[in-house]
Amino acid sequence: MKPGASSERAVILAPTGRDAAVAAALIKEAGFYADVCGDIAGLMQEIERGAGLAVIADEAIKTADLRGLTRWLGDQPSWSDFPIVLLTHQGGGPERNPDAARLGQVLGNVTFIERPFHPTTLVSIVGSAVRGRRRQYQTRAILANLTESEGLLQTALSAGHLGALELHLPEFQLEASDTCKAFFGRKPGEPFTYQDLLDSIHPDDRARRAEVLEQTIRTGRDYSIEYRAMWPDGSQHWVDVRSRAVRAPDGSIKSLVGVSSDITARKLAEIERENLLAQLAAERTALAELTATLEQRVEQRTADLMKEVAARERAQEQLRQAQKMETIGQLTGGVAHDFNNLLMAVMGNLDLLRKRMPDDPRLHRLIDGALQGAERGASLTQRLLAFARQQDLRAVPVDLRGLIEGMIDLLERSLGPRVALRLDIPEGLPAARIDANQLELAILNLAINARDAMPDGGSIDIRVTRYRAGSDQALQPGDYLQLSVVDTGKGMAPEILKKAIEPFFSSKPLGKGTGLGLSMVHGLAVQLGGALQLSSTVGKGTTATLVLPVATSAPELESPVPTPQKVNRSAVILFVDDDPLIAMSTTEMLEDLGHHVIGVSSGLHALDILKSEQPIDLMMTDHVMPGMTGIELAAATRAVRPSLPILLATGYAELSEGSQLDLPRLAKPYHQDQLRDRLDQLLG
């Protein structure tokens, strides 16, 4: 029942004298609701029908059977504390009257008024009780919203195929969801203790897992590990477990809360990939041996058919490497796209959930933690897309000297006091054609890699020089700039250097790197029309050189970003996305912003609506959809409604077939404020 006349009224039980009539008149005159009851049974009936408080004369309940009333009070939900005003005779307060004190203990939330009472006193107490009751109803609504929020969180976990778990400390008591149990071969509802979990860990992984857990408990750092689990049926599976410490008020760690996922398929794919790479290496070795034999024969005839064979061998090797990287890149791009969609649903729902949370700092910290995790996932997908060369770049003329000098503070903070940073950037260099934001990330990535290669400290030089490509097969002929990051670290062995830019390959310890840093930098350089060149000597250091194309025009002058005009009206938005999770979360965000949403799951359905008389202020569409892409839908829309604003929401960058449309874009995953600003720009 919502708060209202019946749920906020005062019910009065004072069967003798005029107390009931006087109290009712005073309460109503003060603007509240009041009803008079004849006996305790009538009082109970009115309370159960809905009331904000009860006003009871003590003589009416001294000898009455209060079991029904006390049972009702005892059965109240956690949010409810029903207030009672007890009218006593003069001198009958709890301080001097044991019976009144006993009634106060039995009835719970009791306020005593000695008669004769002053009207102002009664009205004040009734007003306070009604306001308190309203706050209880508000608490009930908040609890209902929290229950709904838990359902949304569970939906997000299910969408990501994640199991939830909590390990209570120091007793090591484990709570695990049915999904989490399934990752260890257990059925829903089947007991699964912490000892069961320990027994299921592969013997070769137990020491490593125990070390990671001990470090988390000792330092409070996040717990993250992958290990093998042995199921009761004897089969072997891989699980990924990540958790975060939850602290008690005294600062001690009271539990670890986190998620788990089954990564068996990924691990098997990695093993298959390693086998494939080993097979390719063996083929390369065999081919090298064959080539050596041919070279010996050709060398006997002429020093020249040798040059031709060597050139052919290099071309074949480059072709195989390019084909392999292209295949892995396509797979990586597809995975990143799908992961972007999942993050979009998680971030959208968390944004909405945070707006509806009560003013509880702990709950907001939990939501912020979840959002930070989602943001880290979004950063990882950007690295994947960078490697796959499918990120959306804005390549413009940029002054490299100014860009790098503007990063000095950030670089020095990231490198720490044990690493000396030196710049060697001459004046008068031409502008480079780059995406400034992505290049800054690449430079920071290379600098951090260099720092990690110097655990005992050292120096890093950042140099920029001119370069002209001629016969370099990896570059088009023309003018370039070489941006080199040179460290004095431990360097890389030749076999490590060969694999350095391969995705997911890392020379760092387990859990210290994703293996995507150099892959991202390589993908960015190639996408810009340049290259990444690596050279290293064990014990002397590594040089990473970004070859960047020279711009044909001067750098753009920075101009203030225009502030979008806030839209104060409700717009009719046609939203097109084939993913139901994204459709649900984005529709909620749009409606929360005050807009009316018409949601469809395909371009063909959207065209049917566009051809009708339905008023539409803006269309927002995904790009990668079956049957008709977002670009194709936009092109068809131009023929039906030429002036309709169109917003393309996508995390994918291969849009060349519709680039002539020059559509406004919103990169996935996005927050609600980013969505609002983009809509304000288009609707304003």
C-alpha positions in Angstrom: 0.0 0.0 0.0 1.3 3.4 -0.9 1.4 6.1 1.8 -2.0 7.9 1.8 -5.0 8.8 3.8 -5.6 5.4 5.2 -2.0 4.4 5.8 -1.0 7.7 7.6 -4.1 8.2 9.7 -4.3 8.0 13.5 -6.6 5.3 15.0 -7.9 6.2 18.5 -9.0 3.9 21.3 -10.3 5.8 24.4 -13.7 4.3 25.2 -14.4 6.4 28.4 -14.9 10.2 28.6 -14.3 12.6 25.8 -10.6 11.9 25.2 -11.3 10.1 21.9 -13.5 12.9 20.5 -11.1 15.6 21.6 -8.0 13.9 20.3 -9.7 13.2 16.9 -10.8 16.8 16.6 -7.3 18.1 17.4 -5.6 15.7 15.0 -8.0 16.5 12.1 -7.7 20.3 12.8 -3.9 19.9 12.4 -4.4 18.5 8.9 -4.0 14.7 9.7 -6.5 11.9 9.4 -8.1 10.2 12.5 -10.7 7.5 13.2 -12.1 6.4 16.6 -12.4 2.7 17.6 -14.8 1.3 20.2 -12.7 -1.6 21.5 -9.4 -3.5 21.1 -10.9 -5.7 18.3 -11.9 -2.6 16.3 -8.5 -1.1 16.9 -6.8 -4.2 15.5 -9.1 -4.2 12.5 -8.3 -0.6 11.7 -4.6 -1.1 12.1 -4.6 -4.0 9.8 -6.5 -1.9 7.2 -3.7 0.6 7.3 -2.7 3.2 9.8 0.2 5.6 10.6 -0.1 5.4 14.4 -2.4 4.5 17.3 -3.5 6.7 20.2 -4.6 4.5 23.1 -5.9 5.4 26.6 -4.1 3.2 29.2 -7.3 2.2 30.9 -8.6 0.7 27.6 -5.8 -1.9 27.5 -4.8 -2.6 31.1 -7.1 -5.6 31.4 -7.6 -6.3 27.7 -6.2 -9.3 25.8 -3.2 -7.8 24.0 -2.0 -11.0 22.4 -3.4 -10.1 18.9 -1.8 -6.6 19.1 1.6 -7.8 20.3 1.6 -10.6 17.7 0.9 -8.1 14.9 3.6 -5.8 16.2 6.1 -8.7 16.5 5.3 -9.8 12.9 6.1 -6.4 11.4 8.5 -6.4 8.4 12.0 -5.1 9.0 11.2 -1.7 7.6 8.2 -1.1 9.9 8.2 0.2 13.6 4.5 1.1 14.2 4.3 4.1 16.6 1.8 4.1 19.6 0.8 7.2 21.7 -0.3 6.0 25.2 -2.5 8.4 27.1 -1.9 8.0 30.9 -3.3 9.8 33.9 -1.3 12.4 35.6 1.7 10.8 37.3 1.1 7.6 35.3 4.3 7.9 33.1 6.8 5.1 32.9 9.1 6.8 35.4 6.6 6.4 38.2 4.2 3.7 37.0 5.4 0.1 36.6 2.3 -0.8 34.6 3.1 2.0 32.1 6.7 0.8 31.8 5.5 -2.7 31.2 3.2 -1.6 28.4 6.0 0.3 26.9 8.2 -2.8 26.8 5.4 -4.9 25.3 4.2 -2.4 22.7 7.7 -1.3 21.5 7.6 2.2 19.9 5.6 4.0 22.6 5.3 7.7 23.5 3.6 8.6 26.7 1.3 11.7 27.2 0.0 12.4 30.7 -3.6 13.8 30.9 -4.8 16.4 30.8 -2.6 17.0 27.8 -2.0 20.2 26.0 -3.3 20.3 22.4 0.0 21.4 21.0 1.8 18.4 22.6 -0.6 15.9 21.1 -0.4 17.5 17.6 3.4 17.7 17.7 3.7 14.0 18.8 1.2 12.9 16.1 3.0 14.9 13.4 6.3 13.4 14.4 4.9 9.9 14.3 3.3 10.4 10.9 6.5 11.7 9.5 8.4 8.8 11.0 5.9 6.4 9.4 6.4 8.1 6.0 10.1 7.5 6.3 9.4 3.8 7.0 7.4 3.6 3.8 10.3 5.2 2.0 12.6 2.6 3.5 10.2 -0.1 2.2 10.4 1.4 -1.3 14.2 1.5 -1.1 14.3 -2.2 -0.1 12.0 -3.1 -3.0 14.3 -1.2 -5.4 17.3 -3.0 -3.9 15.6 -6.3 -4.5 15.0 -5.3 -8.1 18.6 -4.1 -8.4 19.8 -7.5 -7.2 17.7 -9.1 -10.0 19.4 -6.8 -12.5 22.8 -7.7 -11.2 22.0 -11.4 -11.4 20.9 -10.8 -15.0 24.2 -9.2 -15.8 26.1 -12.1 -14.2 24.0 -14.6 -16.2 24.6 -12.6 -19.4 28.4 -12.8 -18.8 28.2 -16.5 -17.8 29.7 -15.6 -14.4 29.3 -17.4 -11.1 29.2 -15.5 -7.8 31.1 -16.5 -4.7 32.0 -15.1 -1.3 34.7 -16.5 1.1 34.1 -15.4 4.7 37.3 -14.8 6.8 38.8 -15.9 9.0 36.7 -19.1 9.2 37.0 -19.7 5.4 33.3 -20.4 5.0 32.4 -20.5 1.3 29.1 -19.3 -0.3 28.8 -20.1 -4.0 26.0 -19.6 -6.6 24.7 -22.6 -8.6 26.5 -21.2 -11.7 29.8 -21.1 -9.7 29.2 -24.7 -8.4 28.6 -25.9 -12.0 32.1 -24.7 -12.9 33.4 -27.3 -10.4 31.1 -30.1 -11.6 28.5 -29.7 -8.8 24.8 -29.7 -9.3 22.4 -26.8 -8.2 21.7 -27.2 -4.5 24.5 -29.6 -3.9 26.7 -28.8 -0.9 30.0 -27.1 -1.9 32.3 -26.2 1.0 35.7 -24.5 0.9 37.3 -27.9 1.6 35.4 -29.2 -1.5 36.9 -26.4 -3.5 40.4 -27.1 -2.2 40.1 -30.8 -3.0 39.0 -30.0 -6.6 42.1 -28.0 -7.5 44.6 -29.7 -9.7 47.6 -30.8 -7.5 50.0 -28.9 -9.7 48.1 -25.7 -9.2 47.4 -25.8 -5.5 50.7 -24.1 -4.3 50.3 -21.3 -6.8 46.7 -20.7 -5.9 47.5 -20.8 -2.1 50.3 -18.2 -2.6 47.9 -15.8 -4.5 45.3 -16.1 -1.8 47.8 -15.5 1.0 49.0 -12.4 -0.8 45.5 -11.1 -1.1 44.7 -11.7 2.6 48.0 -10.1 3.6 47.9 -7.0 1.3 44.2 -6.5 0.4 45.0 -6.6 -3.3 42.5 -8.1 -5.7 42.5 -11.8 -6.0 42.9 -13.1 -9.6 44.0 -16.5 -10.8 43.3 -19.2 -13.4 43.7 -22.8 -12.4 42.5 -26.3 -13.3 39.6 -28.0 -11.5 39.1 -31.7 -11.3 35.4 -32.6 -11.5 33.9 -35.5 -9.6 33.6 -37.5 -12.9 37.4 -37.2 -13.3 37.3 -34.6 -16.1 39.6 -31.6 -16.1 38.4 -28.0 -16.6 39.8 -24.5 -16.3 38.3 -21.8 -14.1 39.0 -18.1 -13.8 38.4 -16.7 -10.3 38.5 -13.0 -9.5 37.5 -11.3 -6.2 38.0 -8.2 -4.1 38.4 -7.8 -0.4 35.5 -6.5 1.7 36.7 -4.8 5.0 35.0 -4.6 8.4 34.6 -1.3 10.1 37.9 -1.9 12.0 39.7 -2.2 8.6 40.3 -6.0 8.8 39.3 -8.1 5.8 36.0 -9.9 6.6 35.4 -11.6 3.2 36.4 -11.9 -0.4 33.6 -11.3 -2.9 34.0 -12.1 -6.6 33.0 -14.0 -9.7 34.2 -17.1 -11.5 34.0 -18.2 -15.1 34.7 -21.4 -17.0 37.5 -20.7 -19.4 38.1 -24.3 -20.6 37.2 -23.5 -24.2 39.7 -20.6 -24.2 42.4 -22.6 -22.7 41.9 -25.4 -25.1 42.0 -22.9 -27.9 45.3 -21.5 -26.5 46.7 -25.0 -26.4 45.6 -25.6 -30.0 47.1 -22.3 -30.9 50.4 -23.2 -29.3 50.4 -26.5 -31.2 49.6 -24.7 -34.4 52.5 -22.2 -33.7 54.8 -25.2 -33.0 53.7 -26.8 -36.2 54.3 -23.6 -38.1 57.8 -23.3 -36.4 58.6 -26.9 -37.5 57.5 -26.1 -41.0 59.6 -23.0 -41.0 62.6 -25.1 -39.8 62.0 -27.7 -42.5 61.6 -25.0 -45.1 64.8 -23.3 -43.9 66.6 -26.6 -44.2 65.3 -27.1 -47.7 66.2 -23.5 -48.6 69.7 -24.0 -47.3 70.1 -27.1 -49.5 68.9 -25.2 -52.5 71.2 -22.3 -51.7 74.2 -24.6 -51.6 73.3 -26.0 -55.0 72.6 -22.5 -56.4 75.8 -21.2 -54.9 77.8 -23.6 -56.9 76.4 -22.1 -60.1 76.0 -18.4 -59.5 75.9 -16.0 -56.6 72.9 -14.2 -58.3 69.2 -17.3 -58.8 70.6 -17.3 -54.6 69.3 -13.7 -54.2 66.1 -14.6 -55.9 65.5 -17.6 -53.7 66.2 -15.6 -50.5 63.8 -12.9 -51.6 61.1 -15.5 -52.4 61.7 -17.1 -49.0 61.3 -13.7 -47.1 58.2 -12.9 -49.1 56.6 -16.3 -48.3 57.5 -15.9 -44.6 56.0 -12.4 -44.5 52.9 -13.7 -46.3 52.4 -16.5 -43.8 52.9 -14.2 -40.9 50.5 -11.7 -42.3 47.9 -14.3 -43.0 48.3 -15.7 -39.5 48.0 -12.3 -37.8 45.1 -11.3 -40.1 43.2 -14.5 -39.0 43.9 -13.9 -35.4 43.0 -10.2 -35.8 39.6 -11.1 -37.3 38.9 -13.5 -34.5 40.0 -10.9 -31.9 37.9 -8.2 -33.4 34.8 -10.3 -33.3 35.4 -11.3 -29.7 36.0 -7.7 -28.7 32.8 -6.7 -30.5 30.7 -9.2 -28.6 32.5 -8.3 -25.3 31.7 -4.6 -26.0 28.0 -5.6 -26.2 28.1 -7.4 -22.9 29.9 -4.4 -21.2 27.3 -2.1 -22.7 24.6 -4.0 -21.0 26.5 -4.1 -17.7 27.5 -0.4 -17.7 24.1 0.8 -18.8 22.3 -1.2 -16.0 24.9 -0.1 -13.4 24.5 3.6 -14.4 20.7 3.3 -13.9 21.1 1.3 -10.7 23.4 4.0 -9.2 20.8 6.7 -9.8 18.2 4.7 -8.0 20.4 3.7 -5.0 19.7 5.0 -1.5 22.2 7.4 0.0 24.4 4.6 1.3 28.1 5.1 0.8 28.8 1.4 1.0 26.4 0.6 -1.8 27.7 3.4 -3.9 31.3 2.0 -3.4 30.1 -1.4 -4.6 28.5 0.1 -7.7 31.6 2.2 -8.4 33.7 -0.9 -8.0 31.6 -2.7 -10.5 31.7 0.2 -12.9 35.5 0.4 -12.6 35.7 -3.3 -13.4 33.5 -2.7 -16.5 35.7 0.3 -17.5 38.8 -1.9 -17.3 37.0 -4.4 -19.5 36.2 -1.6 -22.0 39.9 -0.6 -21.9 40.8 -4.3 -22.7 38.4 -4.4 -25.7 40.0 -1.2 -27.0 43.4 -3.0 -26.9 41.9 -5.9 -28.7 40.4 -3.7 -31.4 43.7 -1.8 -31.7 45.5 -5.1 -32.3 42.8 -6.2 -34.8 43.0 -2.7 -36.5 39.3 -2.2 -36.0 39.3 0.8 -33.7 37.8 4.1 -34.9 40.7 6.5 -35.5 40.7 10.3 -36.1 44.0 10.8 -37.9 44.9 14.5 -38.2 48.1 16.6 -38.4 49.7 16.7 -34.9 52.9 18.4 -33.6 54.8 15.4 -32.0 57.1 17.7 -30.0 54.1 19.4 -28.4 52.3 16.2 -27.8 55.2 14.5 -26.0 56.2 17.5 -24.0 52.5 17.7 -22.8 52.9 14.1 -21.5 56.0 14.7 -19.4 54.1 15.0 -16.1 52.1 11.8 -16.8 55.2 9.9 -17.9 57.2 10.9 -14.9 54.4 9.9 -12.5 54.0 6.6 -14.3 57.8 5.8 -14.4 58.6 6.7 -10.8 61.7 8.2 -9.2 64.1 5.4 -10.1 63.8 6.0 -13.9 65.3 9.0 -15.6 63.4 10.4 -18.5 65.2 12.3 -21.3 63.8 13.8 -24.5 65.6 14.3 -27.8 63.1 16.1 -30.1 64.5 18.7 -32.5 62.5 21.7 -33.5 61.1 22.3 -36.9 59.9 18.7 -37.4 56.9 18.3 -39.8 53.5 17.3 -38.3 52.6 13.6 -38.1 49.3 12.3 -39.3 48.0 10.4 -36.2 45.2 10.0 -33.7 46.6 12.0 -30.8 44.7 10.1 -28.0 45.7 6.7 -29.3 49.3 7.7 -29.8 49.5 9.0 -26.3 48.3 5.6 -25.0 50.9 3.9 -27.3 53.7 6.0 -25.9 52.6 5.4 -22.3 52.4 1.7 -23.0 56.0 1.6 -24.5 57.3 3.7 -21.5 55.7 1.4 -18.9 57.1 -1.7 -20.7 60.5 -0.1 -20.6 60.1 0.7 -16.9 59.1 -2.9 -16.1 62.3 -4.1 -17.9 64.4 -2.0 -15.4 63.4 -3.3 -12.0 66.5 -1.7 -10.5 66.0 1.6 -12.2 67.6 3.1 -15.3 66.9 5.7 -18.0 64.5 6.1 -20.9 65.2 8.2 -24.0 62.3 9.4 -26.2 63.7 10.5 -29.6 62.0 11.8 -32.8 63.9 11.8 -36.1 63.0 12.1 -39.8 62.9 9.0 -42.0 62.3 8.4 -45.7 61.0 5.0 -46.8 62.1 3.6 -50.2 62.6 -0.1 -50.5 61.1 -1.0 -47.1 58.4 -3.6 -47.9 56.4 -2.7 -44.8 56.0 0.9 -45.7 54.8 2.9 -48.7 57.5 5.2 -50.2 57.4 8.6 -48.7 58.4 10.8 -45.6 57.9 9.5 -42.1 58.8 10.4 -38.5 60.5 7.8 -36.2 59.4 8.0 -32.6 61.8 5.8 -30.5 61.5 4.8 -26.9 65.0 3.5 -25.8 65.6 1.9 -22.4 68.7 0.5 -20.6 66.8 -2.6 -19.3 67.5 -6.3 -19.4 66.6 -6.6 -23.1 65.0 -9.5 -24.9 66.5 -12.7 -26.3 66.1 -13.2 -30.1 63.4 -15.9 -29.6 61.4 -13.6 -27.3 61.9 -10.6 -29.7 60.3 -12.6 -32.6 57.1 -13.2 -30.6 56.9 -9.8 -28.9 54.1 -8.3 -31.0 52.1 -11.5 -31.1 48.7 -11.2 -29.3 48.5 -12.5 -25.7 52.3 -13.2 -25.6 54.0 -11.7 -22.6 57.4 -12.1 -21.0 56.1 -10.8 -17.7 55.1 -13.1 -14.8 51.6 -14.6 -14.7 49.0 -11.9 -13.9 51.4 -9.0 -14.6 50.5 -8.3 -18.2 47.8 -9.1 -20.8 50.1 -9.7 -23.7 48.3 -7.0 -25.7 50.5 -3.9 -25.1 52.9 -4.3 -28.1 50.1 -5.9 -30.2 48.0 -2.7 -29.6 50.9 -0.4 -30.5 51.7 -2.5 -33.6 48.0 -2.5 -34.7 47.8 1.3 -34.2 51.0 1.9 -36.2 49.8 -0.3 -39.1 46.3 1.3 -39.1 47.9 4.8 -39.3 49.9 3.6 -42.3 53.2 3.2 -40.4 55.0 0.4 -38.6 56.5 -0.8 -35.3 60.1 -1.7 -35.3 61.8 -3.5 -32.3 65.5 -4.1 -31.6 67.0 -5.5 -28.4 70.2 -6.8 -26.9 70.2 -8.9 -23.7 71.6 -7.0 -20.9 71.8 -3.7 -22.8 68.2 -2.7 -23.4 65.4 -2.4 -26.0 64.5 0.2 -28.6 60.9 0.4 -29.8 60.4 2.7 -32.8 57.1 3.9 -34.1 57.3 4.9 -37.8 54.5 7.5 -38.4 53.5 9.1 -41.7 54.2 12.8 -42.2 51.0 15.0 -42.6 50.5 16.9 -45.8 49.0 19.9 -43.9 49.7 21.9 -40.8 48.5 20.8 -37.3 45.0 21.8 -36.5 44.5 24.6 -34.0 42.7 23.5 -30.8 39.3 25.0 -30.4 37.0 24.8 -27.4 34.6 21.9 -27.5 31.1 23.3 -27.9 28.8 22.7 -25.0 25.8 20.8 -26.2 22.5 22.6 -25.7 20.5 20.7 -23.2 17.3 19.3 -24.6 14.4 20.0 -22.3 11.7 18.1 -24.2 10.8 14.5 -24.7 11.8 13.2 -28.1 10.5 10.2 -30.0 13.5 7.9 -30.6 13.5 4.9 -32.9 16.1 2.5 -31.4 17.4 -0.4 -33.5 19.5 -3.2 -32.0 19.3 -7.0 -32.4 20.9 -7.7 -29.0 18.1 -8.0 -26.3 20.4 -7.1 -23.4 21.6 -3.9 -25.1 18.1 -3.1 -26.2 16.8 -3.4 -22.6 19.5 -1.3 -21.0 19.7 1.4 -23.6 15.9 1.7 -23.7 15.9 2.1 -19.9 18.6 4.8 -20.2 16.7 6.7 -22.9 13.4 6.5 -21.0 15.2 7.6 -17.9 16.3 10.7 -19.8 12.6 11.4 -20.5 12.4 10.2 -24.1 9.8 8.0 -25.7 11.4 4.9 -27.3 10.2 2.8 -30.2 12.4 -0.3 -30.0 12.9 -2.7 -32.9 15.4 -5.6 -33.5 16.1 -5.3 -37.2 16.7 -2.8 -40.0 13.7 -4.1 -42.1 11.3 -3.6 -39.1 12.7 -0.1 -38.6 12.1 0.8 -42.3 8.5 -0.3 -42.0 8.0 2.2 -39.1 10.0 5.0 -41.0 7.7 4.6 -44.0 4.6 5.0 -41.8 3.1 8.2 -40.4 4.7 7.6 -37.0 6.4 10.9 -35.7 10.1 10.3 -35.1 12.6 12.9 -33.9 15.8 10.7 -34.1 16.9 7.2 -35.0 19.7 5.5 -33.0 21.0 2.2 -34.5 23.6 -0.4 -34.0 25.9 -1.3 -37.0 26.6 -5.0 -37.0 23.1 -6.6 -37.4 21.9 -9.6 -39.4 20.1 -8.9 -42.7 20.8 -5.2 -42.8 23.7 -3.2 -41.2 23.3 0.1 -39.5 25.0 1.9 -42.4 22.7 0.2 -44.9 19.7 1.2 -42.8 20.9 4.8 -42.6 21.3 5.0 -46.4 17.7 3.6 -46.9 16.5 6.1 -44.3 17.9 9.1 -46.2 15.5 8.2 -49.1 12.5 8.1 -46.7 13.2 10.8 -44.2 16.1 12.9 -45.5 16.3 15.3 -42.5 16.0 12.7 -39.7 19.0 12.8 -37.3 20.7 9.4 -37.2 23.1 8.3 -34.4 25.3 5.2 -35.1 26.2 3.4 -31.8 28.9 0.8 -32.4 32.2 -0.5 -31.1 33.3 -1.7 -34.5 35.3 0.4 -36.9 35.0 -1.4 -40.3 32.4 1.0 -41.8 34.1 1.8 -45.2 31.0 0.8 -47.2 29.1 3.7 -45.7 31.8 6.2 -44.9 30.3 8.7 -47.4 27.3 9.2 -45.1 29.6 10.7 -42.4 27.2 9.6 -39.6 27.6 10.9 -36.0 28.8 8.0 -33.8 28.7 6.9 -30.2 31.3 4.3 -29.3 30.3 1.3 -27.3 30.3 0.8 -24.4 29.0 4.2 -23.3 27.6 5.7 -20.1 24.3 7.4 -19.8 25.8 10.9 -19.6 27.7 10.3 -22.8 24.4 9.2 -24.5 22.7 12.3 -23.1 25.3 14.7 -24.4 25.3 13.1 -27.9 21.5 13.3 -28.1 21.5 16.9 -26.9 24.0 17.7 -29.7 21.7 16.1 -32.3 18.4 17.2 -31.0 19.4 20.7 -29.9 
